[in-house]
Amino acid sequence: MSEEIEMQDKQTKKTVNRKKLYYSIAALVVVAVLLVGFSFAWFFNKTDMATLMPIKEPSNITILGPNGSELTSLDLNYTAADKNGNTVTVRRVICVQSAADKFKLEIAHTTNLKGLTFKLYPVSSNGTDSVTDSGYTYSYNAANPIEGTYINLDHEKDYKYANTSKHNNNYGDYQSVQKHAEPLYWLTSQPLNADKSTVENQVMIDGVQNHRTYYVCEVTWTETTKETDIFYILAQTA
């Protein structure tokens, strides 16, 4: 099930129309992730961050982990092998399970971490790169990330910042919002095709054939401050 991840600043906490977006100084640099396949509508009940895709219940699409395992969040703990200088790069595998032929993906995130970057790669049997997650190894092409666009990016240098075009989605008329707490929204440039290439990626659910399409999620940030960000990965049939 989807679960709420709360992150509170040690000095201030702002509440706007009971919509809350928390950020904090953390003991370790951690990126918290919530993956949603539109099975639950808790975003509208206890909103941490507004989403652009409508959340419907029941859902005919869900996000799973390696080998189609149940997944509610990603473990982004890292080791020295994941670092290059002070840059951390973590790769994890997600699976979009749906009966639909096409779907769209959204990433929504706050902007506390320096150099925070997300990339999604389709898993490919002839990939030149590989990642092992939960004991399963997947191939992909690092030169071919999925195309997508930030629809409310103001500027990008060391940090990404959001413009005000989606401000009302989270805060309404309230204006005294810390700049890192304005969420950014990234959307795939076009609908993605479900993977129908192999029998093992087809599963029957309640008499309906579903397709499992795997992606490598790459998260990179600069380990310079003890900050925390939260981001959601969402899927919607197209």
Residue, then its C-alpha position, 0 to 999 in steps of 0.5 A: m500500500s502507499e504510505e505517507i512520508e513526512m519530513q519536518d523542518k526543525q525550526t519551522k512548519k507551515t500549514v496551508n489549508r491543511k495541505k502540508l509539505y515537510y522538509s528537514i535537516a536529516a542525519l544522512v543524505v536520503v532521497a525518499v520515494l513514493l511510487v503510486g499506481f493510482s490505487f489510493a487517493w490519500f494524496f487528496n486526504k493528507t496531501d504532502m505534494a499535489t500531483l498532476m495526474p488524477i488519482k483514481e480508485p480502483s486502479n488498473i495500473t500499479i508500480l512494482g519492484p524487481n521481478g514484479s515484487e510489491l513496492t511502496s518505496l525505494d531503498l536509496n541507501y548507498t555505499a562508497a561504490d555509489k560515489n564519485g567524489n561527492t556525487v552519489t548515483v543510485r540506480r533501482v529497478i521499477c516495474v509498471q504493471s498495466a493492462a493498457d498498451k500505453f501509459k505516462l509517467e510523472i516525477a514530482h519532487t522538492t529541491n533541497l539537494k544540490g545537483l538532484t537529477f532523475k533519469l529513467y531508462p527502459v530495460s532492454s535485453n540488448g542493453t550495454d549497461s546493467v544494474t542488479d537490484s534485489g538479486y535480479t539483474y537488468s540491462y539498459n542503455a545509459a545513452n538512451p534515457i526516457e525523454g521528458t520535460y520539467i513543466n515548471l522549471d524556473h532555472e537550473k544551476d547547482y539547484k533546480y527551482a520551480n516557477t510559480s505556475k503550479h504554486n496554487n496546486n500545493y499552497g493556494d493563495y499563500q505566498s510565504v513558501q520556502k523556495h525549495a518546497e515548491p515542487l517540480y513536475w517532470l512528465t514523459s514527453q510522449p506515452l510509453n509502450a507497454d512491454k509485450s516482447t516476452v511471455e514472462n512479462q505477461v501476467m493474468i489478473d482477474g482474467v485480464q492480461n497485464h504487461r510488466t514493463y521495467y525501468v531503471c530509475e537513476v537518482t544523482w545528487t551532491e553529498t554536501t549538505k545534510e538535506t532531505d528531499i521527497f519525490y513521487i513516481l506516478a504512472q497513468t494509462a494513456 
